[in-house]
Amino acid sequence: MFDHISIQTQDPAAAAAFYDAVLAPLGAARILDFGDVIGYGSTAPAFWLGPATAEGRPRETHIAFAAADRGTVDAFHKAAVAAGAEVLHAPRLWPEYHESYYGAFVRDPDGNNVEAVCHRPE
């Protein structure tokens, strides 16, 4: 359904360092970099960071990135912890969503709830 999404950040450099680390295990990297606007993806930019343009703190957003397998979710979590992210939920099964839902949730530098999820059975 989505072609791409963009979120705003109070500190583009800190957000970029965080997303460089946590998107690498998922197979994504910087594809376009205009300084304070950065596009990430595997073949084309699908996730964008840009500087906050409104007054005050941005509202929390929940972003879930697809992971190919459970090991990739674990690698995302490890990279996020190494990058200093607050852990909301360590990797685990979430059977209340469905029997194979395996996800990990962390906070990015702007307070967004960022998840890596695999829907495949082990």
C-alpha positions in Angstrom: 0.0 0.0 0.0 2.8 2.5 0.9 5.4 3.7 -1.6 7.4 5.6 1.1 7.1 7.3 4.5 8.9 10.2 6.0 9.4 11.2 9.7 10.7 14.3 11.2 13.6 14.4 13.6 14.9 17.0 16.1 18.5 15.9 15.4 19.0 14.6 11.9 22.6 13.5 12.6 21.6 11.4 15.7 18.6 9.9 13.9 20.7 9.0 10.9 23.3 7.3 13.0 20.6 5.3 14.7 18.9 4.3 11.5 22.2 3.5 9.8 22.8 0.9 12.6 19.3 -0.6 12.9 18.4 -0.8 9.2 21.6 -2.5 8.2 20.6 -5.9 9.6 17.3 -5.5 7.7 19.2 -5.0 4.4 18.5 -1.3 4.1 21.0 1.6 3.8 21.2 5.2 2.9 20.3 5.5 -0.8 19.9 9.3 -1.0 21.5 11.8 1.3 20.8 15.5 1.0 22.5 16.4 4.3 19.6 16.8 6.6 17.2 14.7 4.5 18.1 11.1 4.1 16.3 8.3 2.2 16.8 4.6 3.2 15.9 1.5 1.3 17.3 -1.6 -0.4 16.7 -0.6 -4.0 14.9 2.7 -3.8 14.3 5.1 -0.8 11.2 4.0 1.1 11.9 5.5 4.5 12.9 9.1 4.9 14.3 11.3 7.7 13.9 15.0 7.6 14.4 17.9 10.1 11.4 18.9 12.3 9.7 21.9 10.9 7.0 22.5 13.4 7.3 24.0 16.9 7.4 21.7 19.9 8.2 18.0 20.1 6.9 15.7 17.3 4.2 13.1 18.2 5.3 9.6 18.7 5.1 7.4 15.6 5.1 3.6 15.4 7.2 2.2 12.5 7.4 -1.5 11.8 10.2 -2.8 9.5 9.8 -6.2 7.9 12.5 -8.7 8.7 13.2 -11.8 6.6 13.5 -14.1 9.6 13.7 -14.2 13.4 17.5 -13.9 13.3 17.2 -10.6 11.5 14.8 -9.3 14.2 17.4 -10.4 16.8 20.2 -8.6 14.8 18.0 -5.4 14.6 17.5 -5.5 18.4 21.3 -6.0 19.0 22.1 -3.1 16.7 19.5 -0.9 18.4 20.9 -1.7 21.9 24.4 -1.0 20.7 23.2 2.3 19.3 21.9 3.2 22.8 18.1 2.7 22.1 15.7 2.3 24.9 14.3 -1.3 24.7 10.5 -1.3 24.8 10.2 -5.1 24.2 13.0 -7.6 23.6 12.6 -10.0 20.7 9.8 -12.5 21.3 6.7 -14.1 19.9 3.5 -12.1 20.1 0.8 -14.8 19.8 -1.9 -12.2 20.5 -1.2 -10.8 17.0 -0.8 -14.3 15.3 1.1 -17.5 16.1 4.2 -16.6 14.1 4.5 -12.9 14.9 8.1 -12.3 16.2 9.1 -8.8 16.9 11.3 -6.4 18.9 10.4 -2.8 19.8 12.8 0.1 20.7 12.7 3.9 20.9 14.6 5.9 18.3 16.4 9.2 19.4 13.1 11.2 18.9 11.0 8.8 21.0 9.4 6.9 18.1 8.4 3.3 18.7 10.4 1.3 16.1 9.9 -2.4 15.5 11.4 -5.1 13.4 8.9 -8.0 12.8 9.0 -11.4 11.1 5.7 -13.1 10.3 7.2 -16.4 9.2 7.3 -19.5 11.4 10.8 -20.4 12.7 
